[in-house]
Amino acid sequence: MHLLPLPLLLFLLCSRAQSGEIIEGTECKPHSRPYMAYLEIVNFQGQLVTCGGFLIRQNFVLTAAHCAGRSITVILGVHNRKEKEDTWQKLQVVKQFPFPKYIHAISRHDIMLLKLKEKANLTLAVGTVPIPPSFYSVPPGTMCWVAGWGRTGVMKPGSDTLQEVKQRLMDPKVCNLFANFDHNLQLCVGNPRKKNSVFEGDSGAPLLCAGVAQGIVSYGRKDAKPPSVFTRISPYRRWIDEILKNN
Ligand SMILES: *[C@@H]1O[C@H](CO)[C@@H](O)[C@H](O)[C@H]1NC(C)=O
């Protein structure tokens, strides 16, 4: 008899999650997205909130600027956020770098770098993801993936396990319903005609297109129907490189 190696066995046991009316995502294969970071934040009002993020260097995580707070702890190697595993690496954030021109009221430049206290150990469950070069523009029609543990804030409970859903990159005019949508700085994500593909990802979670993180979950409609707005990463590539170089 053949014994399956343990990681493969876990993959086979991993099932489709057909939960809820809103989230029609699929539960990820555990640790199949090793760059995913779970952020525990004490916000400026002193409340505990959560966000998603992703590891781009061993000591830097990328997330949304609206996830800033008094203090942030990053946990890497997480599949079920309620079940601690040997794969977890918990790291303090020593410095938050929200984009200097971030405007909270209209969610413009909603991007932030987090410097970790130490370098994460690269393992099967923890690794980095590439980001695009400056001014690379990913075209509408591209199919991408969003992964996250659920929504930020107090209104709805998130998912305990990491979920993922396929999302289409839309033509910018589909996001005309958002008064402050800016095609040069943001991506319009999710087909409004698809009822079943709605996904409330954690703020700060990545949009992955062909294995490259092209966007960051920023905001959406109150009723959580698509489309939603993601911060583009490529226009900020030079700023990111500067911070990585100088810190
Ligand atoms: C990385 O591995 C070293 C050696 O096993 C350990 O001391 C350290 O705590 C690990 N770092 C993290 C972030 O888990």
The ligand as an ORCA input file, in Angstrom:
! r2SCAN-3c Opt
* xyz 0 1
  C      12.811     31.091     12.327
  O      13.550     29.957     12.698
  C      14.417     30.166     13.799
  C      15.244     28.905     13.984
  O      14.419     27.769     14.065
  C      13.589     30.499     15.040
  O      14.420     30.757     16.139
  C      12.759     31.756     14.738
  O      11.924     32.054     15.832
  C      11.923     31.562     13.486
  N      11.262     32.805     13.156
  C       9.935     32.932     13.136
  C       9.436     34.263     12.704
  O       9.156     32.049     13.409
*
